[in-house]
Amino acid sequence: MTQDCKECSLSNVCLPNIFDKGDTKKLDKIVSPSKTHQRLQSIYHQGDDFQSLYVVKSGAIKTYITNSKGSENITGFYLPGDIFGLESISKQYYLNTAKTLTESLVCRINYQELAHLRKNTPALSDWAINLFSESLASGHDFFTCLSQHTAAARLANFLLLISKRTSRSEQYQRKFHLPMSRQDIADYLGLANETTSRAFTKLVEKKCIQKMNKEIEIIDLRQLKECSNLNQRL
């Protein structure tokens, strides 16, 4: 498993980056070997006992809560390098269901072992604080999307965020793939499916983006930022 972590392209943003070369064996206690999950396979279910955090190594994950009528309300999308399950730590049961959007490779982090190891690893505490900060920032970005009054502005925000998350930097990935369906995007943004479709059309007509099925190319970044109504922040 340690070898699996060391060879991972995401090791510089994940747990292996915390430990010195001689200490990487500590990972054996907390990280299980990455496991392949097929498309639309559940990783955990809402209400299950909380035991682990998960890291997306490849593919994409969505999390959602199921209401009393059985409808899904999407709470997040996770791309390679993202860690999910954080919101369930305090309750000790999973607050939502996690399901793959595509065939995905996922690593599991045993939380109890992680918490125990953190007591004697100062760098791990710093990593955890940064991790929770990123989670809060992600939640802020979500509510920023919803704060926009027009569907085009919400969608523009969403595309800009996915662009940055795909690049895993402050730079924008000009070409990227949307692993989620249009219906999932609509649900996440609080829009009707037809409204989301019209918003895509509007951004294409404004020559902000090109769209071929789920493949997106940002043609005019400045214009897309203006459509988001958050030009200064983004």
C-alpha positions in Angstrom: 0.0 0.0 0.0 2.8 2.4 0.9 4.2 1.9 -2.6 0.8 2.6 -4.0 0.7 5.9 -2.1 4.3 6.9 -3.1 3.6 6.3 -6.8 0.3 8.2 -6.8 0.3 11.3 -8.9 -1.7 13.0 -6.1 0.8 12.2 -3.3 2.0 15.8 -3.2 -1.5 17.0 -2.1 -2.5 14.0 0.0 -1.2 12.2 3.2 2.2 11.0 1.9 3.3 14.6 1.6 3.1 14.9 5.4 5.5 12.2 6.3 9.3 12.0 6.1 10.6 9.3 3.8 11.5 7.1 6.8 8.0 7.5 8.2 5.8 6.5 5.3 5.2 3.0 6.9 2.8 4.8 9.2 0.5 5.1 6.2 -0.1 1.3 6.3 -2.2 1.7 9.4 -4.5 4.4 8.1 -4.8 4.2 4.3 -6.3 1.1 2.6 -5.2 0.3 -1.0 -7.1 2.1 -3.6 -10.2 0.3 -4.8 -12.0 0.5 -8.1 -15.7 1.3 -7.9 -18.0 0.9 -11.0 -20.1 3.7 -12.3 -23.1 4.5 -10.1 -21.8 2.4 -7.2 -22.5 3.6 -3.7 -19.5 3.9 -1.4 -21.5 4.5 1.7 -25.1 5.3 2.5 -26.8 8.0 4.4 -27.2 6.8 8.0 -24.3 4.3 7.9 -21.9 4.3 10.8 -19.0 6.7 10.1 -15.6 5.0 10.0 -13.6 6.4 7.2 -12.8 9.3 5.0 -12.2 8.8 1.3 -9.9 10.2 -1.3 -10.8 10.3 -5.0 -7.8 9.0 -7.0 -9.5 9.0 -10.4 -13.1 9.4 -11.6 -15.8 11.5 -9.8 -18.1 11.2 -6.9 -21.4 12.9 -5.9 -22.9 13.1 -2.5 -26.6 13.5 -1.8 -29.2 13.3 0.9 -32.5 11.6 0.3 -35.6 13.4 1.6 -38.8 11.9 3.0 -40.2 11.5 -0.4 -37.2 9.6 -1.7 -35.9 12.4 -3.9 -32.2 13.1 -4.1 -30.7 16.5 -3.1 -27.1 16.7 -4.3 -24.7 18.2 -1.7 -21.4 18.0 -3.5 -19.2 16.8 -6.3 -15.7 15.4 -5.8 -12.9 15.1 -8.3 -9.4 13.6 -8.2 -7.5 14.8 -5.1 -10.7 15.7 -3.2 -11.4 14.1 0.2 -15.1 13.4 1.1 -16.9 12.3 4.2 -15.6 15.2 6.4 -19.1 16.5 7.3 -19.9 13.2 9.1 -17.1 13.2 11.6 -19.0 14.9 14.5 -22.2 12.9 14.2 -20.4 9.6 13.7 -22.7 8.5 11.0 -22.8 9.5 7.3 -25.0 12.5 6.7 -25.4 11.7 3.0 -24.8 9.0 0.4 -21.7 8.9 -1.8 -22.0 7.4 -5.3 -19.7 7.3 -8.2 -20.5 9.3 -11.3 -18.0 7.3 -13.4 -15.8 4.3 -12.8 -13.6 5.6 -10.0 -10.5 4.7 -8.0 -11.0 5.6 -4.3 -8.7 5.3 -1.3 -10.1 4.8 2.2 -8.6 6.5 5.3 -9.4 4.9 8.6 -10.4 7.9 10.7 -9.8 6.4 14.2 -6.2 5.5 13.2 -5.8 9.0 11.6 -7.0 10.7 14.8 -4.6 8.6 16.9 -1.6 9.3 14.7 -2.4 13.0 14.6 -1.6 13.3 18.3 2.1 12.5 17.7 2.4 14.1 14.2 2.3 17.9 14.3 2.4 18.2 10.5 -0.7 16.0 10.4 -2.6 18.5 12.5 -1.6 21.3 10.2 -2.8 19.2 7.2 -6.1 18.6 9.0 -6.7 22.3 9.6 -6.0 23.1 6.0 -8.3 20.3 4.9 -11.2 21.6 7.0 -10.5 25.1 5.8 -10.7 23.9 2.2 -14.0 22.1 3.0 -15.4 25.3 4.5 -14.3 27.3 1.4 -16.0 24.7 -0.8 -19.2 25.2 1.1 -18.8 29.0 0.7 -18.4 28.5 -3.0 -21.6 26.5 -3.1 -23.7 29.1 -1.4 -22.1 31.8 -3.6 -23.4 29.9 -6.6 -26.9 29.8 -5.1 -26.8 33.5 -4.2 -26.9 34.4 -7.9 -30.3 35.3 -9.2 -30.0 34.2 -12.8 -29.5 30.6 -14.0 -26.6 31.7 -16.3 -24.8 33.3 -13.4 -25.1 30.2 -11.3 -23.9 28.0 -14.1 -21.0 30.3 -14.9 -19.9 30.2 -11.3 -20.2 26.4 -11.3 -18.1 26.1 -14.5 -15.4 28.4 -13.2 -15.2 26.4 -9.9 -15.0 23.0 -11.7 -12.3 24.5 -14.0 -10.1 25.4 -11.1 -10.8 22.2 -9.3 -9.8 20.2 -12.4 -6.5 22.1 -12.6 -5.9 21.7 -8.8 -4.4 25.2 -8.8 -5.4 28.8 -9.0 -5.2 28.5 -12.8 -8.2 27.7 -14.9 -8.3 24.5 -16.9 -9.6 25.8 -20.3 -10.7 22.4 -21.5 -12.4 19.9 -19.1 -14.9 17.1 -18.9 -18.1 17.4 -16.8 -18.6 13.9 -15.2 -22.0 14.8 -13.8 -25.2 14.8 -15.8 -27.1 18.0 -16.6 -29.8 16.9 -14.2 -27.3 16.6 -11.4 -25.9 20.0 -12.2 -29.5 21.4 -12.2 -30.2 19.8 -8.8 -27.0 21.1 -7.3 -27.7 24.6 -8.5 -31.4 24.6 -7.5 -32.6 24.8 -11.1 -34.9 22.9 -13.3 -33.3 20.7 -16.0 -34.8 22.8 -18.8 -33.6 26.1 -17.2 -30.0 24.6 -16.9 -30.1 23.7 -20.6 -31.1 27.2 -21.5 -28.3 28.6 -19.3 -25.8 26.5 -21.2 -27.2 27.7 -24.5 -26.9 31.3 -23.3 -23.2 30.9 -22.3 -22.5 29.3 -25.7 -24.3 32.1 -27.6 -22.3 34.7 -25.6 -19.2 32.8 -26.8 -18.1 32.2 -23.2 -17.8 28.5 -23.8 -18.0 25.8 -26.3 -19.9 22.6 -25.4 -19.8 19.2 -27.0 -21.9 16.9 -24.9 -20.0 16.9 -21.6 -16.8 18.4 -23.0 -16.4 22.1 -22.1 -13.9 24.6 -23.5 -13.7 28.1 -22.0 -13.4 30.4 -25.0 -13.6 33.8 -23.3 -12.6 33.6 -19.6 -13.2 37.3 -19.0 -16.7 37.1 -20.4 -17.5 34.0 -18.4 -16.3 35.8 -15.2 -18.6 38.7 -16.1 -21.5 36.3 -16.5 -20.8 34.9 -13.1 -21.2 38.4 -11.5 -18.2 37.7 -9.4 -15.4 38.9 -11.6 -13.2 40.3 -8.8 -13.3 37.2 -6.6 -12.6 34.8 -9.4 
